[in-house]
Structures are given as structure tokens and as C-alpha cells.
């Protein structure tokens, strides 16, 4: 432990050089200098702040918190209240990020008490960063915008570029949460410009990178996400792996790699991000584990996916929609539908979070034969995507509309919509999503009787799925290749239901045979009747025999 003599040591030779080194970001040199100086026993509050920051950048969180704590004590003792408040702020921030929420909140309360004692200064601005984040977390955009604007204004008044940049960032995030995407993204670009021109100090530069990457991921804005992630990766390259920012960057890089079809690389980045941050920031570690779960789910390792998702949840991640999609893949459609309904009941969800849930709800609704829910989910996605053309969200909304039309038996109308969705995903360089769209196109062409087009789409999709190791999708391609051409636009499941109807089975008997609930069977039967234009089981049975869905010899 370094002994503290007083606030201004008589001999500044020890600290002048490390403070200069600290100013240009050579964290290891700063840390080594101060640690070597412990025999002198002469470190001021400012010296300890520099040591705390250097230790934080090097991933030495315990030493960083200890140095900030001792700096805070000195600042209080010598009456440097603003500096004491800032030390308390960083203690609250770093302690909370590490997962000790109660202790972090205690430091923040101390920060506010100290700020109450002094006239308004830059130190009053930085706690507004956390106030904005907390307000957005509970859906209170009015409070979030008020805090962000005050931070921005205070920064302009005091010529503090960190406050200006973070204020602009928070204003942009709030506008995005309000659905004003063009205006919000323009402000995020402005904050990024301040970072790229060197106007923002390293800590807040990293924070801005992290928030912008997060917004890009939430909006499925693949182009912007790729650009920002590439820039952030370059910015993080000199930093030690133990630092928080490289871990955050790796999570976002994993998300981009997954969408661009580099699943092995995405898995590597996510696992490394988890290992590097699990003792530094539980939130980042949980995001990394969630990403691992997603890749495992897509590859058909449902046990591994659920194990990883539970680990993510223990670290603080919301398990939805991943858990619902795992239940769907396990064949438990009712549990999947219930999970999504529960998740969507949260009134404080952001637009982007709600959209991700609607995407999962759509998939689950199709499996359950619940076209009404599928229509509502599709409409919600279309509304959310209206303000952000050219994004993955827009492509997903287009595909959803086509899928609903196909499920309604409107293959002719669905075809141009699904073609557009496929083109949108191709332009975004998202091979897996393109391949999934091709499967819908294959079903559409089958309904129109174009077997050559069916084969082309299935072959193209299979090539991607096999390269990625997407086993469930590979099996789906095989099922579609083996399915006979079904009239009326019936899905494979609906053909199974119709055959059992023709065999004289009741809904309860069909549910038992297909391991479905009676409610799900009722929906499938209703869809079959709608697509075939019949109103009775006997008419549906006649249709099945007349169109070769059931062997006529079974009459």
C-alpha cells in the first residue's frame, strides 16, 4: 500500500513524468512509475487518480478502485470537493459495472452529496450520463432527454468536450428510443466524429464506441455496425485484453461476424470476450455468453445453447428471445409462445428489443399455426422498420410480410415480396438470413408448381447451411426436398394434419399423433380449411383424396 504524505509533495520529480505519460495514454508506463514510487511514500490525490486510471486500463480493477478510494479521501481532506465528487463518480461507475450494484449506488449518492455543496461545474455533468442510461432503461425518454440535453449544454458552457460528446451521444440514443432514427443516428455520427478527431479523452471515447455499436446491433444496421466495429477494433488494438473495452468490442465483432456468416470466428470472439470480462464487467460477459448460445442454437446444439443461456442469465442477461427459440426447436411450441407473450408484456421495452421479440414470435406463431399472431407480429415489424430503410430490420419485416402471405395461401402475392427480402439480405451480406429467405421462396415456387425454381432455391440455401453447420436448417432443406408438391399452398405440417383428418381422426387424436396441443391442431385445421376454401372435415377429406394428398385406395 502506498503511503500518503499530503496533497502536494515537496518534490514533484517523481510525479511530473508519469502525469505526462498518463496524458498520452501509456498506461503501463504510468502504472509502473507510480508503483515504483511507493518507497517514496509521496502520492497526491491527482497522482492516485492517474494511478487508478492506469490500473483500470490494464484490467487491474481492485488496484484501480483502491487508488480512486484513497484519492477521494485526500480530496475530501484538503477541501477539493469537485475532485472528490469525480472520484466518487468513477468509483460508483466502475463498482456498478463490476456487478456490485449496491456499493456502486452508495458511491453515487456520496457523489451527489458532494456536488450539492459546490457551485455548478463540470463534475455536475458526468452523473447525468448514468441518469440518462437509467431513464432509458425504464422507458422514461422525457427524463433521459432532459438529462442528456443538460449534459450537452453544460459541456458547451464550460468548454468540456467530454461532456459535449457524451451529451450528444445520449441525445442520439434517446431519439433512437423514440423512433426518430434519422435524427438520432445523425447525433451518434456527430459523437463519433468528435472521437475520431481526438477531441474526447480515451475513457469517454471508448464509452461512445460501445454505445454506438450497441445501437447498431439493436437496429440490425449491418453496414453501420461493420464500419463502427472495424474502427473500434483498430482503436482497441493497443489496449491489453484485460481492459473492458476490447471485451466489449469483441462481443460486437462477434455479433457482426455471425450476421456475415463467419460463425466459427464469431464463437471465438464471444468466448474470448467472456473470459476477458467475466471478472471485470458482468454485463459484457453476459452478452458474450448470449452470443455463444445463439450460435449453438443455430447449429442445433440445444443443450449447449441452453447451458450458455443460463450462464448469461446468471450474469444479468435477459434470456429472451433465445430461450423461447430453444423451446421451439425442442418442439415445445406452447412454452415458446408463452415465453414471448410474457416478454412482450414489459411496457418499458425499447423499440429494438420489442422488434427482436416480434421476430421470434413470428417464427413461433407459424409453427403453432397461429396466423392471427403472425399477422400482428408482422405488422409490428413493418411499423418499426418504416423509419430505418436499408437495415436488417427492414429486410426482416419484408420477409415477415411475405411469409404471412405464403401462409395465407397467397403464393402469387408473396413471391415478389420474398424476392425483395432476399435481395435486401444479399445487399447486407447476410448469407444465413438470405438462405432462410430462400427456403420461403422455395415453398412459394412449390405452391406455384415451378419445380426448377424450387430446386435452385433449395440448392443455394443448402450450400450456405452446410458451410455454417446449421444442422436444423439442413434438415429442413432435406424435408422440403422430400416433400411432395402440395396443392393449395399447404405447409408440410398442414399436409400431415389433412391426412389425419382424412383418416377420420379428431383434433384430440391428431394432437396425440403429432405431439401437439389441441389448440395448435385447431389452428392448423382452420388454416387448412381457409387455404382449401372448404368449411367441413368431409370437404377437406374429399379434397385430399381428389388431389392425391391421400392414397385413393384408402377410400
Secondary structure, 3 states (H helix, E strand, C coil): CCCCCCCCCCCCHHHHHHHHHHHCCCHHHHHHHHHHHHHCCCCCHHHHHHHHHHHHHCCCHHHHHHHHHHHHHHHHHCCCHHHHHHHHHHHHHHHHHHCCHHHHHHHHHHHHHHHCCCCCCCHHHHHHHHHHHHHHHCCCHHHHHHHHHHHHHHHHHHCCHHHHHHHHHHHHHHHHHCCCHHHHHHHHHHHHHHHHCCCCCHHHHHHHHHHHHHHHHHCCCHHHHHHHHHHHHHHHCCCCCCCHHHHHHHHHHHHHHHHCCCHHHHHHHHHHHHHHHCCCCHHHHHHHHHHHHHHHHHCCCHHHHHHHHHHHHHCCCCCCCHHHHHHHHCCCHHHHHHHHHHHHCCCCCCHHHHHHHHHHHHHHHHHHCCHHHHHHHHHHHHHHHCCCCCCHHHHHHHHHHHHHHHHCCCHHHHHHHHHHHHHHHHHCCCHHHHHHHHHHHHHHHHHHCCHHHHHHHHHHHHHHHHHHCCHHHHHHHHHHHHCCCCHHHCCHHHHHHHHHHHCCCCHHHHHHHHCCCHHHHHHHHHHHHHHHCCCCHHHHHHHHHHCCCCCHHHC
